[in-house]
Amino acid sequence: MLAKRIIPCLDIRNGQTVKGINFVDIKEVGDPVELGAKYAAEGADELCFLDITATHEGRKTFVELVKRIAAHINIPFTVGGGISELSDAEKLLAAGADKISINSSAVRNPKLIDDLALNFGSQFVVVAIDARGDENEHWTVTVNGGRIPTDKELFSWAKEAEDRGAGEILFTSMNHDGTKNGFANKELSKMADMLKIPIIASGGAGAEEHFVDVFTKGKADAGLAASIFHYNEIPIPVLKKYLKEKGIVVR
């Protein structure tokens, strides 16, 4: 069994880490480089930095920030937000990012996945999928931070992303996001059975046992969370110790 990964996610706006509930009531929670270094020291396996206001000007600021992160942090990190063409990814990878994450841009232009995988290698390409389930258990892929539904269905889109060259899928359940009631384990398990590439679970982390469930019932390869780490509700060393006690292999 491969070691399961714990990944803190940092949403960046104007150079600061921010946290909101369902994208409203957004508060600043600290300097992303300092927070990232703290998480790395505490035993995080990877980090994910998302530029949530990736306008053209924001992109330049973000590239500078990525350089600072790379200079101070010794674990792999993924960056995302506003990557819509090869040159965007090239700048971020050149600045020191280990992987890039694409979401809305991949839905609008699926060939972007092929192009990125061909140019940089699948191991650099994370396709993030935000999806919302209805009462009939039909899961619709959304864009723009879960605000706009598309005509894509979760499982067929995840399979297409893998076929086009994605190296990992980062699945966020919009139904679970911010609820702290646990991850979308049923859907994650179904996706894990379908795909050969690793799956990162996001949306719903609120307690230590949620991570046990996501790795056993959900069959996820990594668990991603934000506020529980930012507000020190579950410190990473405490979480990893708990997982080891429950027989989950962690680094």
N, C-alpha and C positions, 0 to 999 in steps of 0.2 A: 504493500500500500504506500503510495507516494505521500509525503508529508503534506498536510493541509496548510493553507496559507491564510494569514490574518492581514487584511489590507485596510488601513485607515484611509478615508477619502477626504480630501480637502478641496472645498469649493472656493475658487479665488475670484474676487471682484476688486478691481482697482488695486491689485497688489496685496490685498489682505484676505485672510481666510474668513469666510462668512458661513453662517448657518441659518436657515429658515425652516419653517414648517410648510410643506407643500409650496415652496417658492415664495412665500410671503413672510412678513415679520422678520426680515433678514437682519441679523446682528453680526457684528465683527467679533471674531473669537481669537484673533492673534496673527502674528507674523508667520507665514507659511514655512519659511526656512527654519525658524526656531521650533515650530510645532513638529515639522517633519523630522528634524534632528532628534527631538525628544522621543518621538515614536520609534525611530530607528534604534535609539539607545535602549528603549524598553522591550525591544524584541519583535517589532513589526517585521513581516517578511518582505513586504513591498509597500509602496505608497502610490496613491492616485491623486493627481492634481487636475482639477477641471476649471478651466477659465469660463466662468458663466456669463461673462459679458465680452465675448471675443469679437469686438469690432476691430476694424483695421488698426486703429491706434492701440487698442488693447493688445493686439497680437505682438507689437513691438515690445511693449512693456512685459508681456508674458515671456518672450524669448530671453530677455534680460533676467527675469526671475528664474527661469529654468537653468540658466548658467549659474546663478547663485545656489540653487538647490543642488545641482551636480557637484559644486565645489565643497558643499558642507555635508552631504548625505552619502552614506556608503552602502545603501541597499537599492535594489532596482526600483525605478519609479516610472509610472505611465503618465502621460499628459494628454489632455483632450480639451475640446472646445474650439469651434470655428475652423476646424481643419477641413478644407473643401477641395484642396488640390495638392499635388505632389510637392510643390515648393513650400507649402505650409509645414508639411511633415518633415521635409528636409531640414528646414531651419531649426525645428524643435529637436530633432535627433542630433543635429550638429551641435546644438547647445548643451547636449548631454543627457537628454531623455533616453530611457531604455526602450520604451514602447510608446506608441501613440494610439489614442482611442478615437474612433469616429462613430457618430450616431446619426443625427438628422441628415448629414451630408451623404452618408452611405445609402439611406433610404431613398433620397432624391436622385442619387447617381450611383447605383450599385456597382458600376464598372470601376469606381474609385477603389473598391476593395481589391479587385484584380490588379489594378495599377500599382497600388501600394505594396501588395504582396510580391509582385514581380520585381519592383525596384528595390525594395528594402528587405524582403524576406517575410514569410508568414509570422515568424516569431516576434516581429515588431508590431503586428497589426491586431489590435483589440477592437472588435465590433461590439459597441454598447447598444443594447436594445431596451427601450422603455416600453412596457406594454400594460394594458389594462384589460382585466377579465370582466365579462358580464355574467348575468345569472345563469346563462346557458353554458358557461365555461368556454366561451369563445374569447380568445385573447387577441386584441387589436393592438398592433404596433402604433406608437404615437411618436410625434416629433416635437421639437421646441419645448423640451423639459416636461413632456407628458401632456402638453396643452392641446395639441392638434392630432386627432385620429387620422390614420392613413388607411389605405385599402390592403395593407399587408397583415398577414396573420403570423402570430409569434413563432410557431414551430416551423412553418415552411420558410420563413425569413431567416431563422437561425440556421437551418440546413443550407439555404442558398448562400449565406455568408460564409459558412464553412467550405462549401464547394468552390467559392470564388477565391479562397485563400486566407480567410481569417485564421489567426493562430489561437485566439481565445474569444469567448463570448462573455460579456458582462451584462447579465440580465437583471434589470430592476423592475420589480412588480410595483406599479403605481397604486395598486389596491393596498399594498402592505407598507409602502414608503411612509415613514414618519409615525406609524402606528405603534411601533415597539412591541408588537404582538407576535413576532416571529416571521420567518421567511416564507416564500411561496414554494413549499417543499414538494408538493404534488407536481407542479409544473416543472420545477428544477429536475426532479427525478425522471420525468418523461423526456426532458431535453437531454439529460445525461445518457439515457438509453439510446437516443437517436444519433448523438454526435460522438466523434472521436476526439475532438479537441477539448481542452479544459474549459470549465464553466465557473465564472465568478458570480456569486449570489449577492444581490443588493436589495435593500428595502425590507424593513421590519425588525432589524436587530434591536433587542431591548433587554435581554437577559443572557446569562452565560449558557443556559440550556438551549437557547435558540441556535447557538453555534453547533452544539452536539447534534441537534436535530437536522440542521442544514447539511452537515457532513455525513450523517447516516441516512436519514429518510430522504433528504434532498439530493444526496450523492454529489454535492458541489465540491469543486477542487479548492475553492477559496471563498472566504466570507468577507464582505466589504461593509464597513459602517463608518458613520461620521460622528453624530452627536454623542453617542455613548463614550467615545474616546475624547472628543473635544471638551466635554464637561466632566471628564474623569469618573463617569458613572461605573464603567468597568475598565480598570487599568489593564493594559495588555499583559503584563506579567501574571496578574490574577487569572485572566481568561485562559492563558496558555497552561497554567498549572491545573486549572479545572479540567481543561480538555484532556491533558495527559492522564489525570485521575480517572477520566471516563473512557480511557483506552483509545483516544484519538491521537494519531501520530502527528505531532507538530514539530517544527524545527526548534 
